[in-house]
Amino acid sequence: MELLFVVAVLSVTAFAFVNGFHDAGVTVGNAVANRALNPRVALWLSGTFNFIGALLGQGVALVIAENTVSLPHDPHGILSVIVAGMIAATAWGIVTYMLAVPVSSSYSLVGGVLGAGLVYGAVADFEGMLMRLILPLLIAPLVVLGLSALVTAVVTRLAATSAPKPLFRTARAADAVMTGLLSLGHGVQDAQKSAAVLAMAVLAYEGIDFVAGEDTTVGWPVRLLVATALAVGTVTSGWRVARTVAVRMVKLDPLKSVIANGVAATTTLVSAFAVAVPVSIVYTVSAANVGTQFSGRRGHIRTRFLYPVIGSALLGIPVPAVLGAALAGLLVFMGV
């Protein structure tokens, strides 16, 4: 039991690290591509704000914990589900990073835990999952796409008579601020998802059943561990996914970059603090970038890079679910 708990903690920590490593390029990619920030400075800025954001609130964490699956009242089974589910989600994150395709950690987490949980006899709350998890994850990019297009149309019209150099200089300065806010939102959103799973592992190890609706808190040791893993992953991140989202898929100038980051950051923070629903940072930024291409000058969407992003969204839950179920089945077969 002790060894299984340690493996569960390590698997969640690894997921949080890969989450930061995979997504950091997306949160800072626009600013770096448009020379608002130096790449190394951008990653340290993002890592710092990710760490701070990870310590703020727990509303999203409780939504994740209450609306994924109802796990069996068996500490060993719960820990096994967490191990299989998080390894599956982490593996999918690594594969998609190597393919330079953005993927939602939220989709991966839900899919991995769902697939593993069903093998261990968990009951899926499909209604709660649909209303509180899946619909917000699906609707948010569409809302962001529309908002980004609208804001771009308004701002570009207002700035039509401005000289490009001073306009872009101001836009780059504002983009640095927006990048910090977007990183803060990423920490608030994504760290809470990992924290929810880790908190469930701690409760299972202590022999306490998690009951939806009861007054449950995510302890500070859990928050600090997840925040550290997310921040370290962010600071050590590469640029494969960032190039896809910020350079290859669309054509951004400094003005469109700050608009996209501003819309994405606002949506992320409002979703976390005002309504406590999870959103995908990766697809929020991707949608915001695409939305800027419908207005202003030199808008261009390269569909050969956009289609893989859409494909990763469609496969984001099924693939980790299958992997999680396979790993859980292997654990059952081995008698772990």
N, C-alpha and C positions, 0 to 999 in steps of 0.2 A: 504493500500500500504506500509506504514511504517513497519507494523508488518510482512508482507510478506517478505520485504527486510531483516529484522532482522533474520527471520527464514532461508532465503537463505544464509545469511552470516554464520549463525551457522551450517547449513548443510555442507557447503564447509569446514568450519574449522574442523568439526567432521570428515569429509572424510580425510583431511590432517593428522589429529591425528592418525586415524586408519591406514592410509597408513604407517606412520612412525612406529607405533606399530607392524604392520604385517610384514613389510619388514626388520626391523632392524636386526632381528635374521639371516636373509639371508645374509646381507652384512657383518656381523661379525662372522657368524657361523663357517666358515672354520678356521679362525684364532683362535677362542676360542677352537674348537674341537682339534686343533693341538698344543695348549698351547703357541701360539704366543702372546696372550693377555689374561689378566685376564678378566672374563666376565663383571664385573662392569666397568673397565677401557675401555673395548672395546665399551660398549654402550655410555659412555660419549664421547669417541673419535668420534664415529659415529654421535652422536647427534650434536657435535660441527661442524663437516665437513658438515653434512646435512644442518645446519643453514647457513653456509657460501655459500654452493652451491646453496641454494635456492635464494640467492640474486644476483647470477651471470647470466646475460643475460635474454632474453625473446623470443628467436627464437622459441623454442619448444612451448611456450605458444601461440604464434600467429598461428603456424601450427595447434594446437588443435582447437583454436577458429575459424579458417577459414575453416576447413575441416570436422567438425562433422555434424552439421545440420544448415540449414538456418532458424533461428528462426523467428516466426511471429513478425511483427512490432507492438507489443503490450507489453508494459512494464510489465503489470500484467501477461500475458501469459509467457513471458520469465522467470520471477521470479518463476512462478509455475513449469515450466519445470525444472529449476535448483533445486528447492526443491525436487521434486519427483525423479529426476535423481540421485541426490547426496545421498539421503536417501537410494535408491535402491543399489547404488554402495557400500555405507558404510555397509549396512546389509550383502551383499555378502562377503565383506571382513571379517566381524566378524564371519560369519558362517564357512568360509573356514579356518580361524585361529583356531576355536574350533575343526575342523576336522584335524588339523595339516597338511593341504594341501596348498602349495603356490599358490597364484593367482595374476594375474597382475592387478595392480590398473589402468593401462591404459585401459585394456580391460573393466574393470568394469565401468570406467568413460564414455567411448565411448558408451557402451551398455546402461547404465542408462539414459544418456541424449538423446540418439537416441530413445529409447522406449518411454520416456516421451514426447519428442518433436513431435513424429508422432501423438500422441493423441491430441496435441494442434495445429495440422495443419502445423507443420514445414515441410520443404522440405529437404529431405536427399540428400546431394551431394555424391552419391555413388561412382562416379568416383574419386573425390578428396579424399574421405575417403579411398578408396581402395589404391590409389597410394601413398598418403602422410601419412596415418595412419596404415591401416591394413597390407599392404605388408611389411613395415619396421618392424612392430611388429612380423610378422611371419618369415621373412627372417633372422632377427638378431640372433635368437637362433641357426639356422642352420649354419650360418657363424661362430658363436662363437664355436660351436661344432667342426667344422673342424679345426679352428685355434688352439683351445685348444689341440686337438689330435696331430696336427703337432708340436706345440711348445713342448709338452710333449715328443714326440719322439726324437726331437733334443736335448733337455736339458738332458734327462735321458741318452742318448748316450754319451754326453759330460762329464756327471758327473759319468759315470759308474765306474771309477777307484778311485773316491773320497771316503774317509772314511765317513761312515754315520753320526757320531756324529757332527763333524764340519760342514758338509754339511747341516744337518738339523738345526743346530744352526744359520747358515747364512740365511737359508730359512725362519726361524721363524722371524728373524729381518726384512727381506724384506717383509714378509707377513703383519707385522704391518703397514708398509708404504703403501702397496697395499690396505689394509683395509681402511685407511684414504682416499686414492684416490677413491676407490669404493664408499665410503660414500659421498664424494664430488660429484661424478657423480650421485648418487641417489638423492641428493638434487637438482642438476641442472635439472635433468629429471623430477622427480615426483612433485616437488614443482611448476614447471612451468605449469604442467597440471592443478593443483588446482587453481593456480593463473589466468589461462586463464578463467576458469569458474567464479571465483569471480570478475574478471574485467568485464565480460559480465553482471554480476548482478549489479555492480556499474553503468555501462553505462545505463542499463535499468532503474534503479531507477532515474537517472538524466535525463531520457527522450532522450538519445542519441542513435541512431541506430548504431550498429556495422556493418561496411561494409568491407568485405574482400578486401584486397589490399590497403586500406587507411592507412595512417600513424597513427597507434594506439600504445600507450605505456601502459604498466602495471605499475601503480603507486606504489610508495614505501610503502604506508600504506598497500596495498594489499600484496606486497612481504613480508613485515615484519610479517604480521599476519599469512600467510601461512608458512613462515619459522619457526616461533615460534611453531605453532601447530605440524609441522612435527618433529621438534627437540624434543619437549616434548614427543611425541609419541615414538620416537626412544629411548630416555633415559629410559622410563618406560616399554620397551618391554619385552616380555617373550621369551621362547625358543622352543615352540611347532613346528613351521615351520622350525626353524634352524636345529632341530634334523633330520627332514625328509630329508632336502636338503644336509646337510653336514655329517651326520652320517649314517642314515639308508639306503639311496638310493645308496651311493657309499662308497668306502673305500679310504680315502685320507691319505697320509703321508705329512709331512711339505713341501716337494718339490712340490708335486702335488697341494697342497693347494695354495701356492704362485703363481704357474702357472695359476691356475683357476681364482684366484682373479685378477691377472695382466691382463689376456686376457679380463675378464669381465669389469674391470675398463677402459681399453683402448677403448674398443668398446663403452662403455657408454659415455665417454667424447668426443670421436670423433663424435659420432652421435649427441650430443648436440651442440657442438661448430663448427664443420666443415660443417655438412650438415643439421643441425637443424631438425632432425626427431626423433620422440619418439621411445624409445625401452623399453622393460620390464626388470627391474633389476632382478626380481625374476627368469624369464625364462632365462635370460642371465647367471646368476650365476649357475642355474641348468644345463644348457647346457655345460657351461665351466667345471663343476665338472664331468659330464658324459664323456666329451671329454678326460679327463685325464686318463680314465680307459682303453683306447685302447693301451696304451704304458706303458713301465716301469714295475715295479714289483707289484704283488698282486693287479692287477686291477680287480674289480668286481662290476657289476651293479646289484642291487637287483630290479628286474622288478616289484615285488609286491608293491614297493614304487614308482617306476617310472611311472607306468600306471596311478595312481591317479593324478600325476602331468600333464601328457598328457591330461587326462580327464578334469582337471580344465582349461586347455588352450582352449580346444574345447568348453567348456561351458562358458568361461569367458565373452563373449559378449552376447550370447543369454539369459542367466539367468538374468543378470542385466537389459537387455532390457525388458524382460517380467515383472520383478518387477517394473521397472520404468513406464511402460505402465499401470500396475495395479494401482499404486499409483496416477498417473496422472488422470486416469479414476475416482478414488475415489474423487480427488479434484474437478473434473468437476461435479460429481454427487452431491457433497456437496455444490457446488456453490462458492467455495473458489476462 
